[in-house]
């Protein structure tokens, strides 16, 4: 399915809005899309046809469960899960002594799966090369600047192709690309990613130029599989073939020894010089909802650009959830649940990654336990497997509880025995976890609710602003304060004297009354388990404040939100865009709390 076919399908199903008003790819499109992606009534894909370039820009195409399923050719995400379940069910009989990835590789020897393997096409005039630019110029595309303090414009849906110099094994990943000039970008592959591993191998082998090819558009399934958490030695286009039930057809690039899908909308060919100094890339308002700090990454040098006659430029925005990436993550949960359960964790019934947990910060799973502390064993399986190893807070419930049943989960937390069922650990974290004291490493928290019975009634938290006293009757306390010694005050005035409290949250802004999920997002993002979580007298203290990290060594990132000028621009043009309802600006509400003029705050006071 081409992107153009998907657009027609979206339009037919009333899932697309065409915007003919002139828009600026720098900041304006982000604010429009942010309002639409968070709307409960207007959340649709957007096609910006008057963006200052010859290429229509498609955004938010994956931004609902329905559109996500449609993009992969299914009626629902459950249909996708059932299809994958039927394939991976064979792993149950593959032998318990085989390792997980060995079982996976067995699947690809099956006749049916073998027919889904990617194939090299003999097409000498593929769609992706209907137009050829031997003198490359990125400025022909409507490349976005998302947030006001971003380091520049970023290509946000690049499907990046690299290959292992020793084995030739392909890796297809998604790494944002900051535009440095019209023929050079950054290549933001994290150290844990397949592209970074290939780069290290080229460098170790003293090979100066590492070939890279980036595609945009084509079948939407290509964009999805580039985000999928597959093992490094399994080709992402095999998963694309399984999902589509047909092989991906590939052609060789013009200037690089890399193969890409022949039906891509846009191909950007080039190389990374392994002997060249890294370039400063960022800041970037990331999927965490905060700016990821500027850091040094390789440069990507473009040698050619090709594109189809009717090429569409696909893009996405990331930032404070919910955004489009929420639905990509939900699809990944459905697709990889059967594989994870059948090959590695038979105790697992279901899992859920809430949008306010931005994928890795919070995972909730329902499991079947058979013996004391079984949940602890399950947690270590999670924390030792692939991208699940980045998880910061893991909540395990019995297999009778749905992991997205928030009310029941909350009632379970009200009855938890903190001393027995809260476990603290260390491990690797997402490199974007700005709260970590050490880069990509820090504390982890397990809440074992598998043996806990829920409280009889729902009990709302108590929110206070003044110094707390012993007159606290509820089990969950939220104290809005910026006092540096708030934790000690809390212990002395309340926790030493009151028995019933289970959880005490410290926050420096009051989102709770307006939006509980927003509050949890903020707490989870700003909390480092070893530093900010404390079990004290059968109670849990969680300090999720941002403005009190006075001894944090380095820079603390700001929230990624639109500035007042952009908000006013979009307010004034809203009817011109053609929307039928008003669009509520999330950034306008948050501008009351946060300064949008900077990407991060200097918090290191060690020299004072």
C-alpha positions as CSV (number, residue, x, y, z in Angstrom):
1,X,0.0,0.0,0.0
2,X,1.4,3.4,-1.0
3,X,1.1,6.4,1.2
4,X,-1.2,7.9,-1.5
5,X,-3.5,4.9,-1.2
6,X,-3.5,5.2,2.5
7,X,-4.5,8.9,2.2
8,X,-7.4,7.9,0.0
9,X,-8.5,5.3,2.5
10,X,-8.2,7.8,5.4
11,X,-10.3,10.3,3.5
12,X,-12.9,7.7,2.6
13,X,-13.2,6.7,6.3
14,X,-13.4,10.4,7.4
15,X,-10.0,10.1,9.1
16,X,-8.2,12.9,7.3
17,X,-8.4,16.7,7.1
18,X,-6.9,18.5,4.2
19,X,-5.5,21.9,5.1
20,X,-5.2,24.3,2.2
21,X,-4.4,27.4,4.3
22,X,-0.7,28.5,4.1
23,X,1.2,27.2,7.1
24,X,4.8,27.4,8.3
25,X,6.6,24.1,8.9
26,X,8.6,25.9,11.6
27,X,6.5,25.8,14.9
28,X,3.0,26.5,13.3
29,X,2.4,22.9,12.1
30,X,3.4,21.6,15.5
31,X,1.0,23.7,17.5
32,X,-1.9,22.8,15.1
33,X,-1.0,19.1,15.3
34,X,-0.6,19.1,19.1
35,X,-4.1,20.4,19.5
36,X,-5.6,17.9,17.1
37,X,-3.7,14.9,18.5
38,X,-5.0,15.7,22.0
39,X,-8.5,16.4,20.9
40,X,-11.2,13.8,21.8
41,X,-13.4,14.9,18.8
42,X,-11.1,16.2,16.1
43,X,-8.2,13.7,16.2
44,X,-7.6,13.0,12.6
45,X,-4.6,12.7,10.2
46,X,-3.7,16.1,8.7
47,X,-2.5,16.8,5.1
48,X,-0.9,20.2,4.8
49,X,-0.9,21.0,1.1
50,X,0.3,24.6,1.2
51,X,3.4,24.4,3.3
52,X,5.9,26.4,1.1
53,X,7.2,23.3,-0.8
54,X,6.0,21.1,-3.7
55,X,5.5,18.2,-1.3
56,X,2.3,17.8,0.7
57,X,3.0,17.0,4.4
58,X,1.2,14.2,6.1
59,X,1.1,14.1,9.9
60,X,-0.7,12.2,12.7
61,X,-1.5,9.4,10.3
62,X,-0.9,6.8,13.1
63,X,-2.6,9.0,15.7
64,X,-5.5,6.7,16.7
65,X,-5.9,3.0,17.3
66,X,-8.1,2.8,14.2
67,X,-5.6,4.6,11.9
68,X,-2.7,2.6,13.3
69,X,-4.6,-0.7,12.4
70,X,-5.6,0.7,9.0
71,X,-2.0,1.7,8.3
72,X,-0.9,-2.0,8.8
73,X,-3.9,-3.3,6.8
74,X,-6.1,-4.6,9.7
75,X,-9.4,-3.7,11.1
76,X,-8.1,-3.4,14.7
77,X,-5.0,-3.9,16.8
78,X,-6.5,-7.1,18.2
79,X,-6.6,-8.5,14.7
80,X,-2.9,-7.8,14.4
81,X,-2.3,-9.5,17.7
82,X,-4.3,-12.6,16.7
83,X,-2.3,-12.8,13.4
84,X,1.0,-12.6,15.2
85,X,-0.2,-15.0,17.9
86,X,-1.1,-17.6,15.3
87,X,2.4,-17.5,13.9
88,X,4.4,-17.3,17.2
89,X,2.2,-20.0,18.8
90,X,4.6,-22.5,17.4
91,X,7.3,-21.3,19.8
92,X,5.4,-23.1,22.6
93,X,6.5,-26.4,21.1
94,X,10.0,-25.3,20.2
95,X,11.7,-26.8,23.2
96,X,12.3,-25.2,26.6
97,X,16.1,-25.5,26.3
98,X,16.3,-23.2,23.2
99,X,17.0,-19.5,23.9
100,X,14.5,-16.9,23.0
101,X,16.2,-15.5,19.9
102,X,17.0,-19.1,18.7
103,X,13.3,-19.8,18.8
104,X,12.6,-16.7,16.9
105,X,15.0,-17.7,14.1
106,X,13.3,-21.0,13.8
107,X,10.2,-19.2,12.6
108,X,11.9,-17.9,9.6
109,X,12.7,-21.4,8.3
110,X,8.9,-22.1,8.0
111,X,7.7,-22.2,4.5
112,X,5.0,-19.6,5.1
113,X,7.3,-17.2,6.8
114,X,10.0,-17.8,4.2
115,X,7.6,-16.4,1.6
116,X,7.5,-13.1,3.5
117,X,11.3,-12.6,3.3
118,X,12.4,-9.3,1.6
119,X,13.3,-9.8,-2.1
120,X,15.5,-7.8,-4.5
121,X,13.6,-6.4,-7.4
122,X,14.7,-6.3,-11.0
123,X,12.9,-3.1,-11.6
124,X,15.3,-0.7,-13.4
125,X,12.9,2.3,-13.1
126,X,11.5,2.0,-9.5
127,X,9.0,4.4,-8.2
128,X,11.4,5.8,-5.7
129,X,13.7,7.0,-8.5
130,X,11.3,8.8,-10.8
131,X,13.2,12.0,-9.9
132,X,16.9,12.1,-9.3
133,X,18.9,14.9,-7.6
134,X,22.6,14.3,-8.0
135,X,23.2,17.7,-6.4
136,X,21.2,17.1,-3.2
137,X,19.2,19.9,-1.5
138,X,17.1,19.1,1.6
139,X,15.5,22.6,1.4
140,X,13.0,21.3,-1.2
141,X,11.2,19.4,1.7
142,X,8.9,20.9,4.3
143,X,11.1,19.9,7.2
144,X,9.7,20.8,10.6
145,X,11.0,22.8,13.5
146,X,8.9,21.4,16.3
147,X,9.4,23.4,19.4
148,X,10.8,26.9,20.0
149,X,14.1,25.8,21.6
150,X,14.9,23.0,19.2
151,X,18.4,23.2,17.7
152,X,17.0,23.5,14.2
153,X,14.8,21.6,11.8
154,X,14.4,17.9,12.1
155,X,13.4,15.0,9.9
156,X,11.1,13.1,12.3
157,X,10.0,10.0,10.4
158,X,13.2,8.8,8.7
159,X,13.6,5.1,8.0
160,X,17.3,4.7,8.3
161,X,19.1,1.7,6.6
162,X,22.5,0.5,7.6
163,X,24.3,-2.8,7.2
164,X,26.8,-4.8,9.3
165,X,30.3,-4.5,7.6
166,X,31.1,-8.1,8.7
167,X,27.9,-10.0,7.9
168,X,26.0,-7.7,5.6
169,X,23.0,-7.9,8.0
170,X,20.6,-5.0,7.5
171,X,19.3,-2.8,10.2
172,X,16.3,-0.5,9.7
173,X,15.9,2.0,12.5
174,X,14.4,5.4,13.2
175,X,16.7,8.1,14.4
176,X,15.8,11.8,14.2
177,X,17.9,13.8,11.8
178,X,18.7,17.5,12.5
179,X,19.3,19.5,9.4
180,X,22.8,21.2,9.5
181,X,22.7,22.5,5.9
182,X,21.0,21.4,2.7
183,X,23.2,18.3,2.3
184,X,24.2,17.4,5.9
185,X,22.3,16.3,8.9
186,X,22.9,14.7,12.3
187,X,22.4,11.0,12.8
188,X,21.0,10.6,16.2
189,X,21.4,6.9,16.9
190,X,21.6,6.1,20.6
191,X,24.4,3.8,21.8
192,X,21.9,0.9,22.4
193,X,20.6,1.0,18.8
194,X,21.5,-1.1,15.8
195,X,22.7,1.8,13.7
196,X,25.2,2.8,16.4
197,X,26.5,-0.8,16.7
198,X,27.1,-0.9,12.9
199,X,28.9,2.5,13.2
200,X,31.2,1.1,15.9
201,X,32.0,-1.9,13.7
202,X,32.9,0.3,10.7
203,X,35.1,2.4,13.0
204,X,36.8,-0.6,14.5
205,X,37.4,-2.0,11.0
206,X,38.9,1.4,10.0
207,X,36.5,1.8,7.2
208,X,36.2,5.5,6.6
209,X,32.8,5.7,4.9
210,X,29.8,3.9,6.3
211,X,26.9,3.8,3.7
212,X,23.5,4.9,4.9
213,X,20.2,5.3,3.1
214,X,17.1,7.1,4.5
215,X,13.6,6.5,3.1
216,X,10.4,8.5,3.7
217,X,6.9,7.3,2.9
218,X,6.1,4.4,0.8
219,X,4.1,1.7,2.5
220,X,3.2,2.9,6.1
221,X,4.4,-0.5,7.4
222,X,8.0,0.5,6.7
223,X,7.7,3.4,9.1
224,X,6.2,1.2,11.7
225,X,8.8,-1.6,11.6
226,X,11.6,0.9,11.8
227,X,10.4,1.6,15.4
228,X,9.8,-2.0,16.3
229,X,12.0,-3.5,19.1
230,X,13.4,-6.4,17.2
231,X,16.7,-8.1,18.0
232,X,19.7,-6.6,16.1
233,X,20.2,-9.7,13.8
234,X,16.5,-9.9,12.6
235,X,15.7,-7.9,9.5
236,X,12.8,-5.4,10.2
237,X,11.5,-6.1,6.7
238,X,10.7,-9.7,7.7
239,X,8.3,-8.3,10.2
240,X,6.9,-6.0,7.5
241,X,6.4,-9.1,5.3
242,X,4.6,-10.9,8.1
243,X,2.3,-8.0,8.8
244,X,1.6,-7.4,5.1
245,X,1.6,-11.2,4.2
246,X,3.9,-10.5,1.3
247,X,7.6,-9.7,0.8
248,X,9.1,-6.2,0.7
249,X,10.7,-5.5,-2.7
250,X,14.0,-3.8,-2.5
251,X,16.3,-2.0,-5.0
252,X,19.9,-0.9,-4.7
253,X,20.6,2.8,-4.1
254,X,22.3,4.8,-6.9
255,X,25.3,6.0,-4.9
256,X,25.5,3.7,-1.8
257,X,25.6,-0.1,-1.4
258,X,22.3,-0.2,0.4
259,X,19.0,-1.7,-0.6
260,X,15.7,0.2,0.1
261,X,12.0,-0.4,-0.7
262,X,11.3,0.3,-4.4
263,X,8.0,2.1,-3.6
264,X,9.4,4.6,-1.1
265,X,8.3,8.2,-1.7
266,X,11.7,9.7,-0.9
267,X,15.2,8.3,-0.7
268,X,18.1,10.2,0.8
269,X,21.4,8.4,0.1
270,X,24.7,9.2,1.9
271,X,27.4,8.1,4.3
272,X,28.7,8.7,7.8
273,X,32.5,9.4,8.0
274,X,33.8,7.3,10.9
275,X,37.0,9.4,11.1
276,X,35.1,12.7,11.3
277,X,34.5,14.5,14.6
278,X,31.0,14.3,15.9
279,X,28.8,17.4,15.6
280,X,26.7,19.0,18.3
281,X,23.1,18.0,17.8
282,X,20.0,19.2,19.6
283,X,18.3,20.3,21.8
284,X,15.1,18.6,20.7
285,X,11.7,18.5,22.3
286,X,11.4,14.8,22.6
287,X,8.8,12.1,23.1
288,X,9.4,12.4,26.9
289,X,7.7,15.8,26.8
290,X,11.0,17.5,27.7
291,X,13.9,18.7,25.6
292,X,16.6,16.1,25.2
293,X,19.9,18.0,25.7
294,X,22.3,18.8,23.0
295,X,25.0,16.1,22.5
296,X,27.5,15.0,20.0
297,X,26.5,12.6,17.2
298,X,27.8,11.6,13.7
299,X,27.2,13.7,10.6
300,X,25.3,12.2,7.7
301,X,26.6,13.5,4.3
302,X,24.1,13.3,1.5
303,X,25.2,12.0,-1.9
304,X,21.9,11.8,-3.7
305,X,18.2,12.4,-3.3
306,X,15.5,10.6,-5.3
307,X,11.7,10.8,-5.1
308,X,8.5,9.6,-6.7
309,X,6.4,11.9,-9.0
310,X,3.6,12.3,-6.5
311,X,5.8,12.0,-3.3
312,X,4.3,12.8,0.1
313,X,6.5,14.1,2.9
314,X,5.6,12.2,6.1
315,X,6.3,13.7,9.5
316,X,5.4,13.4,13.2
317,X,5.6,15.5,16.2
318,X,6.7,14.3,19.7
319,X,6.2,16.0,23.0
320,X,4.0,15.8,26.1
321,X,1.6,12.9,25.6
322,X,-0.7,11.9,24.1
323,X,0.9,12.2,20.7
324,X,1.0,10.0,17.6
325,X,3.7,7.8,19.1
326,X,1.3,6.6,21.8
327,X,-0.6,4.6,19.2
328,X,2.6,3.2,17.6
329,X,3.6,2.0,21.1
330,X,0.1,0.4,21.6
331,X,0.5,-1.4,18.3
332,X,4.0,-2.6,19.4
333,X,2.4,-3.9,22.7
334,X,-0.1,-5.9,20.7
335,X,2.3,-7.3,18.2
336,X,5.1,-8.2,20.6
337,X,2.9,-9.6,23.4
338,X,2.5,-13.0,21.7
339,X,6.2,-13.2,20.9
340,X,7.2,-12.3,24.5
341,X,4.7,-14.6,26.1
342,X,5.2,-17.6,23.9
343,X,9.0,-17.4,23.7
344,X,10.0,-16.1,27.1
345,X,7.4,-15.5,29.7
346,X,4.5,-17.9,29.8
347,X,3.3,-16.2,33.1
348,X,2.4,-13.1,31.1
349,X,-1.2,-12.5,30.3
350,X,-1.3,-8.9,29.1
351,X,0.6,-5.7,29.4
352,X,0.0,-2.0,29.0
353,X,2.3,1.0,28.5
354,X,0.3,4.1,29.4
355,X,0.9,7.2,27.3
356,X,1.8,9.1,30.4
357,X,4.6,6.6,31.0
358,X,6.1,7.6,27.6
359,X,6.8,3.9,26.8
360,X,9.6,3.1,29.2
361,X,8.9,5.0,32.4
362,X,5.9,2.8,33.3
363,X,4.8,-0.7,32.3
364,X,1.8,-2.4,33.8
365,X,1.5,-6.2,33.3
366,X,-1.0,-8.8,34.5
367,X,0.8,-12.1,35.2
368,X,0.1,-15.5,36.7
369,X,2.3,-16.2,39.8
370,X,2.7,-19.6,41.4
371,X,5.0,-19.1,44.4
372,X,6.2,-16.4,46.8
373,X,8.2,-13.6,45.1
374,X,7.5,-15.0,41.7
375,X,6.8,-11.4,40.6
376,X,10.4,-10.6,41.4
377,X,11.6,-13.2,39.0
378,X,9.2,-11.9,36.3
379,X,10.5,-8.3,36.9
380,X,14.1,-9.4,36.2
381,X,13.0,-11.1,33.0
382,X,11.4,-7.8,31.9
383,X,14.5,-5.8,32.9
384,X,16.9,-8.1,31.1
385,X,15.1,-8.2,27.7
386,X,15.6,-5.8,24.8
387,X,14.1,-2.4,25.1
388,X,12.1,-3.6,28.2
389,X,15.4,-3.2,30.0
390,X,14.9,0.6,29.9
391,X,11.8,0.3,32.1
392,X,11.8,2.5,35.2
393,X,8.6,1.6,37.1
394,X,7.0,-1.9,36.7
395,X,3.6,-2.6,38.2
396,X,2.6,-6.3,38.2
397,X,-0.9,-7.4,39.0
398,X,-2.6,-10.8,39.0
399,X,-3.9,-12.2,35.8
400,X,-7.5,-11.4,36.9
401,X,-6.8,-7.7,36.6
402,X,-6.7,-5.8,33.3
403,X,-3.5,-3.7,33.1
404,X,-5.4,-0.7,31.8
405,X,-8.1,-0.8,34.5
406,X,-6.8,2.2,36.4
407,X,-9.5,2.3,39.0
408,X,-8.8,-1.2,40.1
409,X,-5.1,-0.6,40.0
410,X,-5.5,2.4,42.2
411,X,-7.6,0.4,44.7
412,X,-4.9,-2.2,44.8
413,X,-2.3,0.5,45.6
414,X,-4.4,1.7,48.5
415,X,-4.0,-1.7,50.1
416,X,-0.4,-2.6,49.2
417,X,1.9,-3.8,51.9
418,X,4.8,-1.4,51.2
419,X,7.5,-3.3,53.2
420,X,6.7,-6.6,51.4
421,X,5.7,-5.6,47.9
422,X,7.9,-2.7,46.9
423,X,11.3,-3.6,45.4
424,X,14.1,-1.2,44.4
425,X,16.8,-2.2,42.0
426,X,19.4,-0.7,39.6
427,X,19.8,-1.1,35.8
428,X,20.0,0.6,32.5
429,X,17.5,3.3,31.6
430,X,16.4,5.0,28.4
431,X,19.2,7.4,27.4
432,X,16.5,10.1,27.3
433,X,15.7,9.8,31.0
434,X,16.9,13.2,32.1
435,X,16.4,12.5,35.8
436,X,19.1,9.8,35.9
437,X,22.2,10.8,37.9
438,X,24.3,8.6,35.5
439,X,23.7,8.6,31.8
440,X,21.3,5.7,30.8
441,X,21.6,4.1,34.3
442,X,19.7,4.4,37.5
443,X,17.1,3.0,39.8
444,X,14.1,0.8,39.0
445,X,11.0,0.2,41.0
446,X,8.7,-2.9,41.1
447,X,5.3,-2.7,42.7
448,X,4.1,-6.2,43.2
449,X,0.3,-6.2,43.4
450,X,-0.2,-9.9,42.4
451,X,-1.3,-10.9,45.9
452,X,-3.0,-7.7,47.0
453,X,-6.8,-7.4,47.3
454,X,-8.3,-4.0,46.2
455,X,-9.7,-1.6,48.6
456,X,-13.5,-1.6,48.9
457,X,-13.9,2.0,47.8
458,X,-12.2,4.5,45.6
459,X,-10.5,7.2,47.7
460,X,-9.3,10.4,46.0
461,X,-5.9,11.7,47.0
462,X,-5.6,14.7,49.4
463,X,-3.9,17.7,47.9
464,X,-2.3,20.3,50.2
465,X,-0.2,23.4,49.7
466,X,0.8,24.4,53.2
467,X,3.2,22.6,55.5
468,X,1.4,19.3,56.3
469,X,0.0,18.5,59.7
470,X,-1.2,15.2,61.2
471,X,-4.7,16.0,60.1
472,X,-4.3,13.8,57.0
473,X,-6.9,11.0,56.8
474,X,-6.5,9.7,53.2
475,X,-4.0,7.1,52.0
476,X,-2.6,9.1,49.2
477,X,-1.1,12.6,49.8
478,X,0.0,15.1,47.2
479,X,1.9,18.1,48.6
480,X,2.6,21.0,46.2
481,X,5.7,22.6,47.5
482,X,9.1,23.9,46.4
483,X,10.8,23.6,49.8
484,X,14.2,22.0,49.5
485,X,13.7,20.2,52.8
486,X,10.1,19.1,52.1
487,X,10.9,15.4,52.6
488,X,12.2,15.9,56.1
489,X,9.2,18.2,57.0
490,X,6.9,15.5,55.6
491,X,8.4,12.8,57.7
492,X,8.4,14.8,60.9
493,X,5.0,16.4,60.6
494,X,3.0,13.6,59.1
495,X,4.6,10.2,58.3
496,X,6.0,9.8,61.9
497,X,2.5,10.3,63.3
498,X,0.0,8.9,60.8
499,X,-0.4,5.2,60.0
500,X,-2.9,5.1,57.1
501,X,-0.8,6.9,54.4
502,X,0.5,4.6,51.7
503,X,1.9,7.1,49.2
504,X,3.1,10.7,49.6
505,X,3.9,12.6,46.4
506,X,5.9,15.8,46.3
507,X,5.2,18.0,43.3
508,X,6.1,21.6,42.5
509,X,3.2,22.4,40.2
510,X,-0.5,21.4,40.6
511,X,-1.6,19.4,37.6
512,X,-3.4,16.8,39.6
513,X,-6.8,18.5,39.8
514,X,-6.8,19.3,36.1
515,X,-5.3,16.1,34.7
516,X,-4.3,13.1,36.8
517,X,-2.4,11.5,33.8
518,X,-0.5,14.7,33.2
519,X,0.5,14.7,36.9
520,X,1.7,11.1,36.7
521,X,3.7,11.9,33.5
522,X,5.4,14.8,35.3
523,X,6.2,12.7,38.4
524,X,7.5,9.7,36.5
525,X,9.7,11.9,34.2
526,X,11.3,13.9,37.0
527,X,11.9,11.0,39.4
528,X,15.1,9.0,39.7
529,X,14.2,6.0,41.8
530,X,17.4,5.8,43.9
531,X,17.4,9.5,44.7
532,X,13.7,10.4,44.7
533,X,11.8,7.3,46.0
534,X,12.1,6.3,49.6
535,X,10.3,3.6,51.6
536,X,9.7,5.0,55.1
537,X,7.7,3.3,57.8
538,X,5.6,1.3,55.4
539,X,5.0,4.3,53.3
540,X,6.4,5.4,49.9
541,X,7.7,8.9,49.3
542,X,8.0,9.9,45.7
543,X,9.6,13.2,44.9
544,X,8.7,14.2,41.3
545,X,9.6,17.8,41.5
546,X,11.6,19.7,38.8
547,X,12.6,23.0,40.4
548,X,14.2,21.5,43.5
549,X,16.9,19.5,41.9
550,X,19.5,21.9,43.3
551,X,22.3,19.4,43.6
552,X,21.8,17.8,40.2
553,X,25.1,17.7,38.3
554,X,24.4,19.4,35.0
555,X,21.4,20.7,33.1
556,X,17.8,20.0,33.7
557,X,15.5,20.1,30.6
558,X,12.5,22.3,30.2
559,X,9.1,21.2,28.9
560,X,8.6,21.1,25.1
561,X,5.7,23.5,24.6
562,X,4.8,26.2,22.1
563,X,5.6,29.8,22.9
564,X,2.9,32.5,23.3
565,X,3.6,33.9,19.8
566,X,2.9,30.6,18.1
567,X,-0.2,29.9,20.2
568,X,-1.7,33.3,19.3
569,X,-0.9,32.8,15.6
570,X,-2.7,29.5,15.6
571,X,-5.6,30.9,17.6
572,X,-6.1,33.6,15.0
573,X,-5.9,31.3,12.0
574,X,-7.9,28.3,13.5
575,X,-11.0,28.9,11.4
576,X,-8.9,29.5,8.3
577,X,-7.5,26.0,8.7
578,X,-11.0,24.6,8.2
579,X,-11.6,22.9,11.5
580,X,-15.2,22.6,12.6
581,X,-14.6,23.1,16.4
582,X,-12.3,25.2,18.5
583,X,-8.9,23.7,19.2
584,X,-7.8,23.8,22.8
585,X,-4.1,24.7,23.2
586,X,-2.3,22.5,25.7
587,X,0.7,24.8,25.5
588,X,-1.3,27.8,26.5
589,X,-2.3,26.2,29.8
590,X,1.3,25.1,30.5
591,X,2.7,28.5,29.7
592,X,1.3,29.7,33.0
593,X,3.8,27.4,34.8
594,X,6.9,27.3,32.6
595,X,9.2,29.7,30.8
596,X,9.4,28.8,27.1
597,X,12.4,30.9,26.4
598,X,15.0,28.2,27.3
599,X,15.6,24.6,26.6
600,X,17.0,23.7,30.0
601,X,18.0,25.1,33.4
602,X,21.4,25.2,34.9
603,X,21.0,23.3,38.2
604,X,24.6,22.4,39.2
605,X,25.4,24.3,42.4
606,X,28.4,22.1,43.3
607,X,30.7,25.1,42.9
608,X,28.9,27.3,45.4
